[in-house]
Amino acid sequence: MIDNIFIVSLPRTGTTTLCKMGKLVGYKPKHVPLLSLDDMVAGNSYNFFADTPCFSVDHIANYITDNNKFIYIQKDPTDWFKSWQKVGLLATQHTFTRDGFKPQNSGQIIDRDVYISAMGSEPITEKNYRDIFYNHADRIKSAIPHNKLLMYDLRSGWDPFCKFLEVDTPTEPIPHLNQNTMFERL
């Protein structure tokens, strides 16, 4: 039996869409669990987690167990970079990597730690975004056993997603959320 699903892709790769897909097949998603991932997992209120802090191997290492599964969303790195530019995440990431940055609250502390853990301490730029993107993917693939990790492309449809999660395939089309915004409601 699968206890929890963790989406280990970087933000802006389709994590909100995958949460909606999880909900449509019977899971209880939490997008951006941020501060209370441990409490949420222990409390059984949710069982499908995406975005901060899930994309950091350091923050999910304790969850790499027999009863949990992980999904990495494959996306073109240039599309990912453009999406970060469009919604202002590059500015956020640059702030977190700036010398002397002092977090103003616990959310910023977690965000900064997760971003640096997953993507390093250099600002993401036109010159390095591909390396940062692919290094993150390589780190995920190295940390999570292949039988617990689905490398998923949203264009491949419901079948690989549902087979991996051992659920029936819905008849409705895959939703596509957050294409022009930061957070749409699930």
C-alpha positions in Angstrom: 0.0 0.0 0.0 1.2 3.5 -0.8 1.2 5.8 2.2 2.3 9.1 0.6 3.2 10.6 -2.7 5.8 13.3 -3.0 6.3 15.5 -6.1 10.0 16.1 -6.1 10.2 18.4 -9.2 11.2 22.1 -8.9 8.5 24.7 -8.7 6.8 25.7 -12.0 7.1 22.3 -13.6 3.5 21.3 -13.2 3.2 20.6 -9.5 -0.2 22.2 -9.1 -1.5 20.2 -12.1 -0.2 17.0 -10.6 -1.9 17.8 -7.3 -5.2 18.2 -9.1 -4.5 14.9 -10.8 -3.8 13.2 -7.5 -7.1 14.6 -6.1 -9.0 13.3 -9.1 -7.7 9.7 -8.4 -8.5 9.8 -4.7 -5.5 11.3 -3.0 -5.6 14.2 -0.5 -3.1 16.8 -2.0 -1.3 19.6 -0.2 0.5 22.0 -2.5 3.3 23.9 -0.8 3.2 22.1 2.6 6.1 24.4 3.7 6.3 24.5 7.5 4.3 21.5 8.6 5.3 18.6 6.3 6.1 16.4 9.2 2.9 17.3 11.0 0.9 16.8 7.9 2.4 13.4 7.1 1.9 12.3 10.7 -1.6 13.6 11.0 -2.8 11.8 7.8 -4.8 14.9 6.7 -2.9 14.8 3.4 -1.1 12.1 1.5 0.0 13.8 -1.7 2.6 16.6 -1.3 4.2 19.0 -3.9 6.5 22.0 -4.0 8.4 23.5 -1.1 10.0 21.6 0.7 9.4 18.4 -1.3 11.8 19.2 -4.1 14.8 19.1 -1.8 16.4 15.7 -1.3 17.6 16.9 2.1 14.1 17.7 3.2 12.5 14.5 2.1 15.3 12.0 2.8 13.4 10.6 5.9 10.4 9.8 3.7 12.3 7.6 1.2 10.7 4.4 2.6 9.0 1.3 1.2 5.5 2.8 1.6 6.1 6.2 -0.1 6.4 7.0 -3.8 7.9 10.0 -5.7 7.1 11.7 -9.0 9.5 13.9 -10.9 7.8 16.0 -13.6 10.0 16.2 -16.7 9.9 19.6 -18.4 12.0 21.5 -20.8 14.4 23.6 -18.8 14.0 26.6 -21.0 10.2 26.5 -20.4 10.9 26.2 -16.7 13.3 29.2 -16.7 10.8 31.3 -18.7 8.0 30.4 -16.2 10.2 31.5 -13.3 10.9 34.8 -15.0 7.2 35.3 -15.8 5.9 34.9 -12.2 8.9 36.5 -10.4 10.5 33.5 -8.8 13.9 34.4 -10.2 13.8 37.6 -8.1 12.8 35.6 -5.0 15.6 33.0 -5.6 18.1 35.8 -6.2 17.1 37.4 -2.9 17.6 34.1 -1.0 21.1 33.7 -2.5 22.3 37.2 -1.8 25.0 37.7 0.8 23.6 39.2 3.9 20.0 38.1 3.3 18.1 38.0 6.6 14.8 36.1 6.5 11.9 38.0 8.0 9.8 34.9 9.0 9.9 31.1 9.3 8.5 30.8 5.8 11.4 32.6 4.3 13.9 30.5 6.3 12.4 27.3 5.0 12.1 28.7 1.4 15.7 29.9 1.4 17.0 26.6 2.9 15.1 24.5 0.4 16.0 26.6 -2.6 19.7 26.5 -1.7 19.6 22.8 -0.8 18.0 21.9 -4.1 19.5 24.4 -6.5 22.7 25.7 -4.9 23.7 29.1 -3.6 24.3 30.8 -7.0 21.5 32.9 -8.5 19.7 31.2 -11.4 20.7 33.0 -14.7 20.5 32.6 -18.4 24.0 31.1 -18.3 23.4 28.4 -15.6 19.7 27.5 -15.5 20.2 24.3 -17.5 22.9 23.0 -15.2 20.9 23.8 -12.1 17.8 22.1 -13.6 19.6 19.0 -14.7 21.8 18.8 -11.5 18.5 18.7 -9.5 17.1 15.9 -11.6 20.3 13.9 -11.3 20.3 14.4 -7.5 16.7 13.2 -7.3 17.4 10.1 -9.5 20.4 9.3 -7.3 18.6 9.6 -4.0 15.4 7.8 -4.7 15.3 4.1 -5.8 14.1 3.7 -9.4 11.1 1.5 -8.4 9.8 4.3 -6.1 10.3 7.1 -8.6 8.2 8.0 -11.7 9.9 10.2 -14.2 6.7 11.7 -15.6 6.0 13.9 -18.6 2.5 15.5 -18.5 2.2 14.9 -22.2 2.2 11.1 -21.7 -1.3 11.2 -20.3 -3.0 9.5 -17.4 -1.7 5.9 -18.0 1.8 6.0 -16.6 0.7 8.2 -13.6 -2.2 5.9 -12.7 -0.2 2.7 -13.2 2.5 4.0 -10.9 0.0 4.9 -8.3 -2.0 1.7 -8.8 -5.3 3.5 -9.4 -8.0 3.5 -12.1 -7.6 5.9 -15.0 -10.1 8.8 -15.0 -12.0 9.5 -18.2 -11.6 13.3 -17.9 -8.7 15.1 -19.6 -5.6 16.1 -17.5 -6.1 19.5 -16.0 -3.5 22.2 -16.8 -3.2 24.7 -14.0 -1.0 27.7 -13.1 0.0 28.4 -16.7 -0.2 32.1 -16.2 -0.3 32.5 -12.4 1.5 31.5 -9.3 -1.2 29.6 -7.5 -4.6 28.4 -8.8 -7.0 26.7 -6.5 -7.2 23.0 -6.6 
